[in-house]
Amino acid sequence: RLALEQYGGLASRQVSLGWPVMAVVAAAAATLGGACAVAPTLMASRFSVLDVLRRGVTSPRHELVVRRLLAAGEIALAFVLLASMTLVGGSLLRLLAVDPGFDPRGVMAMQVSLPASYTPEDVASFYARLQDDLDARVGPRRAAIVNEIPLAGSLARTPVGTGPAEATLEAVVREAGPAYFDVMGIPVVAGRSIEARDDASAPPRAVISTAAAKGLFGEETPVGRQIRLAATGEPADIIGVVGDIAHRSLEEPFLPTVYLAAPQVPSRSRIVVARSDRPDADVVAMVRDIVRALDADLPVYGVRPLEDVVAASPNTGVNTLTGEG
């Protein structure tokens, strides 16, 4: 019942069972099964079958009562175990059906951080060249940059609104580059996604999630309208609406999200996400080669398949890529 109450009302999601856990469970089951099979055999070898059958007929009354109580207890325990496994199995099926809002299959995430010697102009130029090289090597719309991936731990929210003095909603704010929604498998439901033209020379632009669109505009069309973040107070043109995703944990509901155009918000630290059918090691090596060609002193670190990030949720609130809370 507890499992049903905990997971029964959740949306569908994706969960993986780790091999270490499965190995420990299998070993424990084999050990207990062997003990339960061997112990009665050893005890039975000490008695004659005829003596056991004869004693079963002539046993004292108190022994018969104990045997019946033990048999009843075994039946009751078997029923409890069967009911428990039914509840756990149902919960597991619901967990395996969960959709986090994005597709982690075949996506690798890795961190790149620029030194303090990079000016804002240098930062913008570096990531623009990085995106071009990623398109050329990994493939068009197969790699992108973002300031943080989903389910990585951080869940800072910012008040947002539609007017200069109006903050009607708290939203998760992300900085995403061109092709990010394609790489992550996040559907664009209205307008368009972030593109290369959404750079520093263009007016501030943003893409919002379905939950943010509903919270700010209700049933009205948000594309073409403006949104303001309380932190900056500057308006940004809404160019598109995308599907909702899980941010910190699969156990939490989808939250309103605002995606700012990363080329318009220069930051030294970015995460590269790359989707490919090639082996993970080949993808990582390719990205490292691209980064090294741009700056030989820059490391690529915090490498993880996105499927591992999803499998680790719900986590302890620690960023699995950067180590930040």
C-alpha positions, 0 to 999 in steps of 0.5 A: 500500500505504501508503495502504491501511495508513493508512486501511484500518482506520478507521471510516467518515467524511466528507471534503470536497475544497476547490475551491482544491486542485481548481483547482490540480490541474486547472491543473497537469494542463491545463498538463502535458497541453498541453506533452506534446501540443504538444512532439511536434507541434512536433518532428514538423513539422520532419521528413517522414513518409516520412523518418521511416518510412524511418529507422525501417527503416534505423536503427542498432541502438543507436537501436532498443535505445533506442527499445525501452527507452523504450517499455518504460519508458513501459509500466512507468510507466503500470502504476505510475500505474494501480496508484497511482491504484487505491490512492488511489481506494480510500482516497478512497472509504473516507474519503468514507464516514466517519461522525464520529458527528454530522451537520454538514450545515446547522449553524452554530457561533458563539462568545459570551463574557460579560464578567467583570462577569457573576456566576455567577447572571448567566451562568446567567440569560443563557444560559437566556434565550438558549436560550428566544430561540433556541427561539422564533426558530430553532425548538424543538430547533434551536439549543443551547449547548456549551463546545466543538464536535467536531473543534475541536482540544482533547482534554483528558481527565479521570479518571472513575469510579463510586465516591468513590475510583475513577477507572477511565476517562479521558473527554473532558468536555463541557458541553452545553445542552438540545437539543444532541444533536438539533442535532448529530444525535447519537443518544440510545441509552438514557435521555434527553438534557439538558433545561431542567429539568437546571438549578442547582436539580436534582441534578448530571446527566450524559449519557455516550457509548456508549464511556464506558458500556461502559468504566465499566459493561460490559454493565450499564445505566448509566442511573440510576447515578452517575458521578464526575469526579476533578476535582470528586469530586462524583457526577452522575446518569446520565440518558442514553447517546448515540452516540460521536463523533470529537473532535479528528481523524477519524483517531483512534478514538472516545473515552469522553465525559461530557456535563455539563448546561451549565445546572449548570456556569455558564461565560462562554464558550459556543458556539451551534450552530444547525441550519436550512434557511435561508442561513447568513448569515440564521442568523448574523444571527438569532443576533446579533440575539438576543444583541444584544437580551440585551446590546448590547455582546456580539459573536458571533464565530468563525462557521463552518459545521460542515461546514468544521470537519469538512473541516479534520480532521485539523487541527494541534491548534488550536481552529478557533473559539477559537484555543486549542490 
